[in-house]
Amino acid sequence: MSLGDSILFDSGTVVIKDEAKPLLLSVASIVKKTTNEIVIEGHTDTMPMRNPQYPSNWELSCAWATSVLRYFLNDHTNNP
């Protein structure tokens, strides 16, 4: 499954959009039912990053993946 970055995040931020949360809840309900390994990846933003928090798009992509993982683990699924 692949979700576009603009669906989940505003450019340059790692806060999941409120309007994306129902979609992630649907994904979480599927994740809860599977015993298969789940891989969460973040992909590059189209806007070049050059700030102290995210010196490159690579760091932002990692932060996006981590944000989704934490959303699932902290709030919406019991499976790591």
PDB file with SEQRES, HELIX, SHEET and CRYST1 records, atoms N, CA, C and O in Angstrom:
SEQRES   1 A   80  MET SER LEU GLY ASP SER ILE LEU PHE ASP SER GLY THR          
SEQRES   2 A   80  VAL VAL ILE LYS ASP GLU ALA LYS PRO LEU LEU LEU SER          
SEQRES   3 A   80  VAL ALA SER ILE VAL LYS LYS THR THR ASN GLU ILE VAL          
SEQRES   4 A   80  ILE GLU GLY HIS THR ASP THR MET PRO MET ARG ASN PRO          
SEQRES   5 A   80  GLN TYR PRO SER ASN TRP GLU LEU SER CYS ALA TRP ALA          
SEQRES   6 A   80  THR SER VAL LEU ARG TYR PHE LEU ASN ASP HIS THR ASN          
SEQRES   7 A   80  ASN PRO                                                      
HELIX    1 AA1 ASP A    5  LEU A    8  1                                   4    
HELIX    2 AA2 ASP A   18  ALA A   20  5                                   3    
HELIX    3 AA3 LYS A   21  LYS A   33  1                                  13    
HELIX    4 AA4 ASN A   57  TYR A   71  1                                  15    
HELIX    5 AA5 PHE A   72  HIS A   76  3                                   5    
CRYST1    1.000    1.000    1.000  90.00  90.00  90.00 P 1           1          
ATOM      1  N   MET A   1       0.852  -1.155   0.000  1.00  0.00           N  
ATOM      2  CA  MET A   1       0.000   0.000   0.000  1.00  0.00           C  
ATOM      3  C   MET A   1       0.902   1.223   0.000  1.00  0.00           C  
ATOM      4  O   MET A   1       1.914   1.252   0.701  1.00  0.00           O  
ATOM      5  N   SER A   2       0.552   2.203  -0.760  1.00  0.00           N  
ATOM      6  CA  SER A   2       1.333   3.431  -0.814  1.00  0.00           C  
ATOM      7  C   SER A   2       0.394   4.621  -0.656  1.00  0.00           C  
ATOM      8  O   SER A   2      -0.625   4.721  -1.339  1.00  0.00           O  
ATOM      9  N   LEU A   3       0.754   5.516   0.252  1.00  0.00           N  
ATOM     10  CA  LEU A   3      -0.025   6.732   0.485  1.00  0.00           C  
ATOM     11  C   LEU A   3       0.851   7.926   0.155  1.00  0.00           C  
ATOM     12  O   LEU A   3       1.990   7.999   0.616  1.00  0.00           O  
ATOM     13  N   GLY A   4       0.352   8.846  -0.619  1.00  0.00           N  
ATOM     14  CA  GLY A   4       1.126  10.025  -0.981  1.00  0.00           C  
ATOM     15  C   GLY A   4       1.407  10.920   0.208  1.00  0.00           C  
ATOM     16  O   GLY A   4       0.599  11.031   1.129  1.00  0.00           O  
ATOM     17  N   ASP A   5       2.580  11.564   0.172  1.00  0.00           N  
ATOM     18  CA  ASP A   5       2.969  12.425   1.283  1.00  0.00           C  
ATOM     19  C   ASP A   5       1.983  13.557   1.514  1.00  0.00           C  
ATOM     20  O   ASP A   5       1.732  13.924   2.661  1.00  0.00           O  
ATOM     21  N   SER A   6       1.422  14.117   0.458  1.00  0.00           N  
ATOM     22  CA  SER A   6       0.514  15.259   0.624  1.00  0.00           C  
ATOM     23  C   SER A   6      -0.799  14.857   1.292  1.00  0.00           C  
ATOM     24  O   SER A   6      -1.511  15.713   1.818  1.00  0.00           O  
ATOM     25  N   ILE A   7      -1.125  13.572   1.277  1.00  0.00           N  
ATOM     26  CA  ILE A   7      -2.322  13.089   1.967  1.00  0.00           C  
ATOM     27  C   ILE A   7      -2.105  13.103   3.478  1.00  0.00           C  
ATOM     28  O   ILE A   7      -3.007  13.441   4.244  1.00  0.00           O  
ATOM     29  N   LEU A   8      -0.888  12.728   3.897  1.00  0.00           N  
ATOM     30  CA  LEU A   8      -0.606  12.562   5.320  1.00  0.00           C  
ATOM     31  C   LEU A   8      -0.009  13.789   5.994  1.00  0.00           C  
ATOM     32  O   LEU A   8      -0.291  14.055   7.162  1.00  0.00           O  
ATOM     33  N   PHE A   9       0.822  14.547   5.260  1.00  0.00           N  
ATOM     34  CA  PHE A   9       1.597  15.628   5.873  1.00  0.00           C  
ATOM     35  C   PHE A   9       1.573  16.887   5.015  1.00  0.00           C  
ATOM     36  O   PHE A   9       1.463  16.817   3.791  1.00  0.00           O  
ATOM     37  N   ASP A  10       1.676  18.030   5.671  1.00  0.00           N  
ATOM     38  CA  ASP A  10       1.989  19.262   4.960  1.00  0.00           C  
ATOM     39  C   ASP A  10       3.482  19.239   4.666  1.00  0.00           C  
ATOM     40  O   ASP A  10       4.254  18.648   5.421  1.00  0.00           O  
ATOM     41  N   SER A  11       3.892  19.870   3.588  1.00  0.00           N  
ATOM     42  CA  SER A  11       5.292  19.875   3.192  1.00  0.00           C  
ATOM     43  C   SER A  11       6.179  20.417   4.313  1.00  0.00           C  
ATOM     44  O   SER A  11       5.904  21.473   4.883  1.00  0.00           O  
ATOM     45  N   GLY A  12       7.237  19.684   4.614  1.00  0.00           N  
ATOM     46  CA  GLY A  12       8.205  20.127   5.606  1.00  0.00           C  
ATOM     47  C   GLY A  12       7.836  19.871   7.050  1.00  0.00           C  
ATOM     48  O   GLY A  12       8.585  20.255   7.948  1.00  0.00           O  
ATOM     49  N   THR A  13       6.688  19.224   7.309  1.00  0.00           N  
ATOM     50  CA  THR A  13       6.278  18.948   8.687  1.00  0.00           C  
ATOM     51  C   THR A  13       6.126  17.444   8.896  1.00  0.00           C  
ATOM     52  O   THR A  13       6.027  16.680   7.936  1.00  0.00           O  
ATOM     53  N   VAL A  14       6.108  17.029  10.159  1.00  0.00           N  
ATOM     54  CA  VAL A  14       5.926  15.609  10.473  1.00  0.00           C  
ATOM     55  C   VAL A  14       4.659  15.370  11.289  1.00  0.00           C  
ATOM     56  O   VAL A  14       4.469  14.288  11.844  1.00  0.00           O  
ATOM     57  N   VAL A  15       3.807  16.365  11.359  1.00  0.00           N  
ATOM     58  CA  VAL A  15       2.537  16.234  12.074  1.00  0.00           C  
ATOM     59  C   VAL A  15       1.507  15.662  11.102  1.00  0.00           C  
ATOM     60  O   VAL A  15       1.251  16.240  10.046  1.00  0.00           O  
ATOM     61  N   ILE A  16       0.925  14.532  11.465  1.00  0.00           N  
ATOM     62  CA  ILE A  16      -0.082  13.908  10.606  1.00  0.00           C  
ATOM     63  C   ILE A  16      -1.307  14.810  10.538  1.00  0.00           C  
ATOM     64  O   ILE A  16      -1.811  15.270  11.563  1.00  0.00           O  
ATOM     65  N   LYS A  17      -1.779  15.057   9.323  1.00  0.00           N  
ATOM     66  CA  LYS A  17      -2.957  15.909   9.132  1.00  0.00           C  
ATOM     67  C   LYS A  17      -4.190  15.258   9.758  1.00  0.00           C  
ATOM     68  O   LYS A  17      -4.346  14.038   9.712  1.00  0.00           O  
ATOM     69  N   ASP A  18      -5.052  16.068  10.335  1.00  0.00           N  
ATOM     70  CA  ASP A  18      -6.292  15.546  10.920  1.00  0.00           C  
ATOM     71  C   ASP A  18      -7.134  14.807   9.891  1.00  0.00           C  
ATOM     72  O   ASP A  18      -7.741  13.782  10.201  1.00  0.00           O  
ATOM     73  N   GLU A  19      -7.173  15.323   8.672  1.00  0.00           N  
ATOM     74  CA  GLU A  19      -7.994  14.686   7.643  1.00  0.00           C  
ATOM     75  C   GLU A  19      -7.409  13.350   7.176  1.00  0.00           C  
ATOM     76  O   GLU A  19      -8.108  12.576   6.521  1.00  0.00           O  
ATOM     77  N   ALA A  20      -6.147  13.063   7.497  1.00  0.00           N  
ATOM     78  CA  ALA A  20      -5.532  11.781   7.136  1.00  0.00           C  
ATOM     79  C   ALA A  20      -5.784  10.704   8.182  1.00  0.00           C  
ATOM     80  O   ALA A  20      -5.630   9.517   7.897  1.00  0.00           O  
ATOM     81  N   LYS A  21      -6.164  11.099   9.370  1.00  0.00           N  
ATOM     82  CA  LYS A  21      -6.305  10.138  10.465  1.00  0.00           C  
ATOM     83  C   LYS A  21      -7.376   9.073  10.218  1.00  0.00           C  
ATOM     84  O   LYS A  21      -7.152   7.922  10.590  1.00  0.00           O  
ATOM     85  N   PRO A  22      -8.531   9.388   9.609  1.00  0.00           N  
ATOM     86  CA  PRO A  22      -9.490   8.313   9.307  1.00  0.00           C  
ATOM     87  C   PRO A  22      -8.905   7.257   8.358  1.00  0.00           C  
ATOM     88  O   PRO A  22      -9.178   6.066   8.505  1.00  0.00           O  
ATOM     89  N   LEU A  23      -8.112   7.697   7.400  1.00  0.00           N  
ATOM     90  CA  LEU A  23      -7.463   6.752   6.491  1.00  0.00           C  
ATOM     91  C   LEU A  23      -6.484   5.861   7.257  1.00  0.00           C  
ATOM     92  O   LEU A  23      -6.453   4.649   7.049  1.00  0.00           O  
ATOM     93  N   LEU A  24      -5.687   6.461   8.141  1.00  0.00           N  
ATOM     94  CA  LEU A  24      -4.749   5.671   8.936  1.00  0.00           C  
ATOM     95  C   LEU A  24      -5.470   4.731   9.894  1.00  0.00           C  
ATOM     96  O   LEU A  24      -4.974   3.641  10.181  1.00  0.00           O  
ATOM     97  N   LEU A  25      -6.624   5.135  10.388  1.00  0.00           N  
ATOM     98  CA  LEU A  25      -7.422   4.231  11.226  1.00  0.00           C  
ATOM     99  C   LEU A  25      -7.851   3.001  10.436  1.00  0.00           C  
ATOM    100  O   LEU A  25      -7.851   1.889  10.963  1.00  0.00           O  
ATOM    101  N   SER A  26      -8.215   3.199   9.179  1.00  0.00           N  
ATOM    102  CA  SER A  26      -8.580   2.067   8.318  1.00  0.00           C  
ATOM    103  C   SER A  26      -7.390   1.142   8.102  1.00  0.00           C  
ATOM    104  O   SER A  26      -7.525  -0.080   8.154  1.00  0.00           O  
ATOM    105  N   VAL A  27      -6.230   1.731   7.861  1.00  0.00           N  
ATOM    106  CA  VAL A  27      -5.020   0.931   7.692  1.00  0.00           C  
ATOM    107  C   VAL A  27      -4.706   0.183   8.987  1.00  0.00           C  
ATOM    108  O   VAL A  27      -4.344  -0.993   8.951  1.00  0.00           O  
ATOM    109  N   ALA A  28      -4.841   0.854  10.124  1.00  0.00           N  
ATOM    110  CA  ALA A  28      -4.564   0.226  11.424  1.00  0.00           C  
ATOM    111  C   ALA A  28      -5.465  -0.981  11.661  1.00  0.00           C  
ATOM    112  O   ALA A  28      -5.028  -1.978  12.236  1.00  0.00           O  
ATOM    113  N   SER A  29      -6.714  -0.899  11.225  1.00  0.00           N  
ATOM    114  CA  SER A  29      -7.620  -2.034  11.424  1.00  0.00           C  
ATOM    115  C   SER A  29      -7.163  -3.244  10.617  1.00  0.00           C  
ATOM    116  O   SER A  29      -7.367  -4.381  11.042  1.00  0.00           O  
ATOM    117  N   ILE A  30      -6.556  -3.017   9.474  1.00  0.00           N  
ATOM    118  CA  ILE A  30      -5.999  -4.110   8.666  1.00  0.00           C  
ATOM    119  C   ILE A  30      -4.740  -4.658   9.331  1.00  0.00           C  
ATOM    120  O   ILE A  30      -4.545  -5.871   9.412  1.00  0.00           O  
ATOM    121  N   VAL A  31      -3.891  -3.751   9.802  1.00  0.00           N  
ATOM    122  CA  VAL A  31      -2.637  -4.154  10.445  1.00  0.00           C  
ATOM    123  C   VAL A  31      -2.909  -5.025  11.670  1.00  0.00           C  
ATOM    124  O   VAL A  31      -2.188  -5.990  11.921  1.00  0.00           O  
ATOM    125  N   LYS A  32      -3.932  -4.687  12.417  1.00  0.00           N  
ATOM    126  CA  LYS A  32      -4.264  -5.461  13.618  1.00  0.00           C  
ATOM    127  C   LYS A  32      -4.576  -6.916  13.300  1.00  0.00           C  
ATOM    128  O   LYS A  32      -4.339  -7.796  14.127  1.00  0.00           O  
ATOM    129  N   LYS A  33      -5.105  -7.176  12.113  1.00  0.00           N  
ATOM    130  CA  LYS A  33      -5.564  -8.516  11.748  1.00  0.00           C  
ATOM    131  C   LYS A  33      -4.486  -9.380  11.095  1.00  0.00           C  
ATOM    132  O   LYS A  33      -4.702 -10.573  10.883  1.00  0.00           O  
ATOM    133  N   THR A  34      -3.355  -8.812  10.779  1.00  0.00           N  
ATOM    134  CA  THR A  34      -2.343  -9.576  10.055  1.00  0.00           C  
ATOM    135  C   THR A  34      -1.228 -10.051  10.976  1.00  0.00           C  
ATOM    136  O   THR A  34      -0.902  -9.417  11.980  1.00  0.00           O  
ATOM    137  N   THR A  35      -0.667 -11.168  10.606  1.00  0.00           N  
ATOM    138  CA  THR A  35       0.523 -11.659  11.305  1.00  0.00           C  
ATOM    139  C   THR A  35       1.764 -11.446  10.445  1.00  0.00           C  
ATOM    140  O   THR A  35       2.875 -11.787  10.850  1.00  0.00           O  
ATOM    141  N   ASN A  36       1.568 -10.887   9.266  1.00  0.00           N  
ATOM    142  CA  ASN A  36       2.683 -10.611   8.360  1.00  0.00           C  
ATOM    143  C   ASN A  36       3.491  -9.414   8.842  1.00  0.00           C  
ATOM    144  O   ASN A  36       2.993  -8.556   9.570  1.00  0.00           O  
ATOM    145  N   GLU A  37       4.726  -9.380   8.425  1.00  0.00           N  
ATOM    146  CA  GLU A  37       5.585  -8.244   8.728  1.00  0.00           C  
ATOM    147  C   GLU A  37       5.062  -7.003   8.004  1.00  0.00           C  
ATOM    148  O   GLU A  37       4.655  -7.073   6.844  1.00  0.00           O  
ATOM    149  N   ILE A  38       5.079  -5.887   8.692  1.00  0.00           N  
ATOM    150  CA  ILE A  38       4.650  -4.613   8.119  1.00  0.00           C  
ATOM    151  C   ILE A  38       5.874  -3.719   7.981  1.00  0.00           C  
ATOM    152  O   ILE A  38       6.666  -3.603   8.917  1.00  0.00           O  
ATOM    153  N   VAL A  39       6.035  -3.096   6.835  1.00  0.00           N  
ATOM    154  CA  VAL A  39       7.145  -2.178   6.590  1.00  0.00           C  
ATOM    155  C   VAL A  39       6.562  -0.796   6.345  1.00  0.00           C  
ATOM    156  O   VAL A  39       5.675  -0.621   5.509  1.00  0.00           O  
ATOM    157  N   ILE A  40       7.068   0.178   7.079  1.00  0.00           N  
ATOM    158  CA  ILE A  40       6.641   1.566   6.893  1.00  0.00           C  
ATOM    159  C   ILE A  40       7.834   2.338   6.360  1.00  0.00           C  
ATOM    160  O   ILE A  40       8.897   2.360   6.981  1.00  0.00           O  
ATOM    161  N   GLU A  41       7.658   2.969   5.213  1.00  0.00           N  
ATOM    162  CA  GLU A  41       8.725   3.744   4.592  1.00  0.00           C  
ATOM    163  C   GLU A  41       8.257   5.169   4.371  1.00  0.00           C  
ATOM    164  O   GLU A  41       7.087   5.413   4.077  1.00  0.00           O  
ATOM    165  N   GLY A  42       9.172   6.098   4.515  1.00  0.00           N  
ATOM    166  CA  GLY A  42       8.899   7.486   4.158  1.00  0.00           C  
ATOM    167  C   GLY A  42       9.639   7.799   2.872  1.00  0.00           C  
ATOM    168  O   GLY A  42      10.770   7.350   2.687  1.00  0.00           O  
ATOM    169  N   HIS A  43       9.028   8.550   1.992  1.00  0.00           N  
ATOM    170  CA  HIS A  43       9.663   8.898   0.723  1.00  0.00           C  
ATOM    171  C   HIS A  43       9.863  10.404   0.636  1.00  0.00           C  
ATOM    172  O   HIS A  43       9.218  11.170   1.352  1.00  0.00           O  
ATOM    173  N   THR A  44      10.741  10.807  -0.225  1.00  0.00           N  
ATOM    174  CA  THR A  44      11.195  12.185  -0.300  1.00  0.00           C  
ATOM    175  C   THR A  44      10.086  13.169  -0.620  1.00  0.00           C  
ATOM    176  O   THR A  44       9.243  12.932  -1.485  1.00  0.00           O  
ATOM    177  N   ASP A  45      10.110  14.283   0.104  1.00  0.00           N  
ATOM    178  CA  ASP A  45       9.252  15.426  -0.178  1.00  0.00           C  
ATOM    179  C   ASP A  45       9.775  16.083  -1.455  1.00  0.00           C  
ATOM    180  O   ASP A  45      10.972  16.013  -1.733  1.00  0.00           O  
ATOM    181  N   THR A  46       8.913  16.709  -2.223  1.00  0.00           N  
ATOM    182  CA  THR A  46       9.353  17.376  -3.449  1.00  0.00           C  
ATOM    183  C   THR A  46      10.026  18.720  -3.174  1.00  0.00           C  
ATOM    184  O   THR A  46      10.740  19.243  -4.029  1.00  0.00           O  
ATOM    185  N   MET A  47       9.805  19.271  -2.000  1.00  0.00           N  
ATOM    186  CA  MET A  47      10.441  20.537  -1.620  1.00  0.00           C  
ATOM    187  C   MET A  47      11.800  20.238  -0.987  1.00  0.00           C  
ATOM    188  O   MET A  47      11.864  19.473  -0.025  1.00  0.00           O  
ATOM    189  N   PRO A  48      12.893  20.824  -1.501  1.00  0.00           N  
ATOM    190  CA  PRO A  48      14.200  20.582  -0.882  1.00  0.00           C  
ATOM    191  C   PRO A  48      14.225  21.081   0.560  1.00  0.00           C  
ATOM    192  O   PRO A  48      13.763  22.183   0.856  1.00  0.00           O  
ATOM    193  N   MET A  49      14.767  20.257   1.449  1.00  0.00           N  
ATOM    194  CA  MET A  49      14.869  20.614   2.866  1.00  0.00           C  
ATOM    195  C   MET A  49      16.273  21.112   3.148  1.00  0.00           C  
ATOM    196  O   MET A  49      17.258  20.483   2.762  1.00  0.00           O  
ATOM    197  N   ARG A  50      16.353  22.239   3.819  1.00  0.00           N  
ATOM    198  CA  ARG A  50      17.643  22.749   4.269  1.00  0.00           C  
ATOM    199  C   ARG A  50      17.401  23.575   5.515  1.00  0.00           C  
ATOM    200  O   ARG A  50      17.402  24.805   5.476  1.00  0.00           O  
ATOM    201  N   ASN A  51      17.193  22.873   6.630  1.00  0.00           N  
ATOM    202  CA  ASN A  51      17.049  23.560   7.906  1.00  0.00           C  
ATOM    203  C   ASN A  51      17.685  22.692   8.983  1.00  0.00           C  
ATOM    204  O   ASN A  51      17.955  21.516   8.738  1.00  0.00           O  
ATOM    205  N   PRO A  52      17.930  23.241  10.162  1.00  0.00           N  
ATOM    206  CA  PRO A  52      18.623  22.468  11.202  1.00  0.00           C  
ATOM    207  C   PRO A  52      17.901  21.180  11.607  1.00  0.00           C  
ATOM    208  O   PRO A  52      18.548  20.177  11.909  1.00  0.00           O  
ATOM    209  N   GLN A  53      16.583  21.203  11.615  1.00  0.00           N  
ATOM    210  CA  GLN A  53      15.839  20.018  12.033  1.00  0.00           C  
ATOM    211  C   GLN A  53      15.896  18.909  10.981  1.00  0.00           C  
ATOM    212  O   GLN A  53      16.055  17.737  11.322  1.00  0.00           O  
ATOM    213  N   TYR A  54      15.768  19.274   9.716  1.00  0.00           N  
ATOM    214  CA  TYR A  54      15.811  18.319   8.609  1.00  0.00           C  
ATOM    215  C   TYR A  54      16.798  18.849   7.571  1.00  0.00           C  
ATOM    216  O   TYR A  54      16.394  19.536   6.633  1.00  0.00           O  
ATOM    217  N   PRO A  55      18.092  18.537   7.726  1.00  0.00           N  
ATOM    218  CA  PRO A  55      19.097  19.074   6.813  1.00  0.00           C  
ATOM    219  C   PRO A  55      18.931  18.593   5.368  1.00  0.00           C  
ATOM    220  O   PRO A  55      19.451  19.212   4.440  1.00  0.00           O  
ATOM    221  N   SER A  56      18.205  17.488   5.186  1.00  0.00           N  
ATOM    222  CA  SER A  56      17.948  16.993   3.831  1.00  0.00           C  
ATOM    223  C   SER A  56      16.587  16.305   3.810  1.00  0.00           C  
ATOM    224  O   SER A  56      15.971  16.071   4.850  1.00  0.00           O  
ATOM    225  N   ASN A  57      16.143  15.993   2.624  1.00  0.00           N  
ATOM    226  CA  ASN A  57      14.867  15.292   2.483  1.00  0.00           C  
ATOM    227  C   ASN A  57      14.929  13.882   3.064  1.00  0.00           C  
ATOM    228  O   ASN A  57      13.901  13.322   3.445  1.00  0.00           O  
ATOM    229  N   TRP A  58      16.115  13.314   3.132  1.00  0.00           N  
ATOM    230  CA  TRP A  58      16.274  11.986   3.716  1.00  0.00           C  
ATOM    231  C   TRP A  58      15.829  11.984   5.172  1.00  0.00           C  
ATOM    232  O   TRP A  58      15.090  11.093   5.590  1.00  0.00           O  
ATOM    233  N   GLU A  59      16.272  12.977   5.954  1.00  0.00           N  
ATOM    234  CA  GLU A  59      15.864  13.064   7.357  1.00  0.00           C  
ATOM    235  C   GLU A  59      14.361  13.271   7.491  1.00  0.00           C  
ATOM    236  O   GLU A  59      13.730  12.696   8.378  1.00  0.00           O  
ATOM    237  N   LEU A  60      13.789  14.083   6.622  1.00  0.00           N  
ATOM    238  CA  LEU A  60      12.339  14.303   6.657  1.00  0.00           C  
ATOM    239  C   LEU A  60      11.592  13.012   6.328  1.00  0.00           C  
ATOM    240  O   LEU A  60      10.592  12.696   6.974  1.00  0.00           O  
ATOM    241  N   SER A  61      12.058  12.275   5.345  1.00  0.00           N  
ATOM    242  CA  SER A  61      11.421  11.005   4.980  1.00  0.00           C  
ATOM    243  C   SER A  61      11.442  10.018   6.141  1.00  0.00           C  
ATOM    244  O   SER A  61      10.448   9.342   6.406  1.00  0.00           O  
ATOM    245  N   CYS A  62      12.567   9.937   6.826  1.00  0.00           N  
ATOM    246  CA  CYS A  62      12.666   9.063   8.007  1.00  0.00           C  
ATOM    247  C   CYS A  62      11.706   9.518   9.098  1.00  0.00           C  
ATOM    248  O   CYS A  62      11.073   8.694   9.757  1.00  0.00           O  
ATOM    249  N   ALA A  63      11.599  10.825   9.289  1.00  0.00           N  
ATOM    250  CA  ALA A  63      10.693  11.363  10.309  1.00  0.00           C  
ATOM    251  C   ALA A  63       9.238  11.077   9.947  1.00  0.00           C  
ATOM    252  O   ALA A  63       8.430  10.806  10.835  1.00  0.00           O  
ATOM    253  N   TRP A  64       8.888  11.131   8.669  1.00  0.00           N  
ATOM    254  CA  TRP A  64       7.522  10.794   8.245  1.00  0.00           C  
ATOM    255  C   TRP A  64       7.200   9.344   8.593  1.00  0.00           C  
ATOM    256  O   TRP A  64       6.147   9.057   9.162  1.00  0.00           O  
ATOM    257  N   ALA A  65       8.105   8.436   8.250  1.00  0.00           N  
ATOM    258  CA  ALA A  65       7.876   7.018   8.547  1.00  0.00           C  
ATOM    259  C   ALA A  65       7.747   6.802  10.053  1.00  0.00           C  
ATOM    260  O   ALA A  65       6.880   6.054  10.504  1.00  0.00           O  
ATOM    261  N   THR A  66       8.599   7.448  10.819  1.00  0.00           N  
ATOM    262  CA  THR A  66       8.555   7.319  12.275  1.00  0.00           C  
ATOM    263  C   THR A  66       7.257   7.872  12.837  1.00  0.00           C  
ATOM    264  O   THR A  66       6.694   7.302  13.772  1.00  0.00           O  
ATOM    265  N   SER A  67       6.781   8.963  12.285  1.00  0.00           N  
ATOM    266  CA  SER A  67       5.532   9.564  12.746  1.00  0.00           C  
ATOM    267  C   SER A  67       4.353   8.613  12.546  1.00  0.00           C  
ATOM    268  O   SER A  67       3.507   8.478  13.430  1.00  0.00           O  
ATOM    269  N   VAL A  68       4.294   7.963  11.401  1.00  0.00           N  
ATOM    270  CA  VAL A  68       3.219   6.997  11.132  1.00  0.00           C  
ATOM    271  C   VAL A  68       3.361   5.784  12.054  1.00  0.00           C  
ATOM    272  O   VAL A  68       2.369   5.304  12.603  1.00  0.00           O  
ATOM    273  N   LEU A  69       4.575   5.293  12.224  1.00  0.00           N  
ATOM    274  CA  LEU A  69       4.801   4.163  13.127  1.00  0.00           C  
ATOM    275  C   LEU A  69       4.340   4.497  14.542  1.00  0.00           C  
ATOM    276  O   LEU A  69       3.651   3.695  15.172  1.00  0.00           O  
ATOM    277  N   ARG A  70       4.705   5.651  15.040  1.00  0.00           N  
ATOM    278  CA  ARG A  70       4.293   6.047  16.393  1.00  0.00           C  
ATOM    279  C   ARG A  70       2.782   6.208  16.491  1.00  0.00           C  
ATOM    280  O   ARG A  70       2.190   5.876  17.517  1.00  0.00           O  
ATOM    281  N   TYR A  71       2.160   6.708  15.447  1.00  0.00           N  
ATOM    282  CA  TYR A  71       0.702   6.835  15.435  1.00  0.00           C  
ATOM    283  C   TYR A  71       0.063   5.464  15.633  1.00  0.00           C  
ATOM    284  O   TYR A  71      -0.858   5.307  16.434  1.00  0.00           O  
ATOM    285  N   PHE A  72       0.560   4.477  14.895  1.00  0.00           N  
ATOM    286  CA  PHE A  72       0.029   3.122  15.035  1.00  0.00           C  
ATOM    287  C   PHE A  72       0.325   2.533  16.410  1.00  0.00           C  
ATOM    288  O   PHE A  72      -0.576   2.003  17.060  1.00  0.00           O  
ATOM    289  N   LEU A  73       1.554   2.617  16.853  1.00  0.00           N  
ATOM    290  CA  LEU A  73       1.948   1.981  18.107  1.00  0.00           C  
ATOM    291  C   LEU A  73       1.335   2.644  19.329  1.00  0.00           C  
ATOM    292  O   LEU A  73       0.917   1.953  20.259  1.00  0.00           O  
ATOM    293  N   ASN A  74       1.274   3.944  19.345  1.00  0.00           N  
ATOM    294  CA  ASN A  74       0.792   4.660  20.524  1.00  0.00           C  
ATOM    295  C   ASN A  74      -0.717   4.700  20.631  1.00  0.00           C  
ATOM    296  O   ASN A  74      -1.259   4.748  21.735  1.00  0.00           O  
ATOM    297  N   ASP A  75      -1.399   4.680  19.507  1.00  0.00           N  
ATOM    298  CA  ASP A  75      -2.824   4.950  19.558  1.00  0.00           C  
ATOM    299  C   ASP A  75      -3.726   3.888  18.954  1.00  0.00           C  
ATOM    300  O   ASP A  75      -4.879   3.766  19.369  1.00  0.00           O  
ATOM    301  N   HIS A  76      -3.245   3.119  17.993  1.00  0.00           N  
ATOM    302  CA  HIS A  76      -4.220   2.411  17.177  1.00  0.00           C  
ATOM    303  C   HIS A  76      -3.975   0.943  16.895  1.00  0.00           C  
ATOM    304  O   HIS A  76      -4.774   0.324  16.193  1.00  0.00           O  
ATOM    305  N   THR A  77      -2.915   0.365  17.405  1.00  0.00           N  
ATOM    306  CA  THR A  77      -2.709  -1.062  17.194  1.00  0.00           C  
ATOM    307  C   THR A  77      -1.857  -1.622  18.315  1.00  0.00           C  
ATOM    308  O   THR A  77      -1.059  -0.900  18.913  1.00  0.00           O  
ATOM    309  N   ASN A  78      -2.018  -2.874  18.596  1.00  0.00           N  
ATOM    310  CA  ASN A  78      -1.214  -3.531  19.619  1.00  0.00           C  
ATOM    311  C   ASN A  78      -0.019  -4.252  19.019  1.00  0.00           C  
ATOM    312  O   ASN A  78       0.824  -4.766  19.756  1.00  0.00           O  
ATOM    313  N   ASN A  79       0.070  -4.300  17.699  1.00  0.00           N  
ATOM    314  CA  ASN A  79       1.154  -5.018  17.034  1.00  0.00           C  
ATOM    315  C   ASN A  79       2.324  -4.090  16.767  1.00  0.00           C  
ATOM    316  O   ASN A  79       2.135  -3.008  16.211  1.00  0.00           O  
ATOM    317  N   PRO A  80       3.542  -4.493  17.154  1.00  0.00           N  
ATOM    318  CA  PRO A  80       4.725  -3.677  16.807  1.00  0.00           C  
ATOM    319  C   PRO A  80       5.055  -3.793  15.337  1.00  0.00           C  
ATOM    320  O   PRO A  80       6.014  -3.178  14.869  1.00  0.00           O  
TER     321      PRO A  80                                                      
END                                                                             
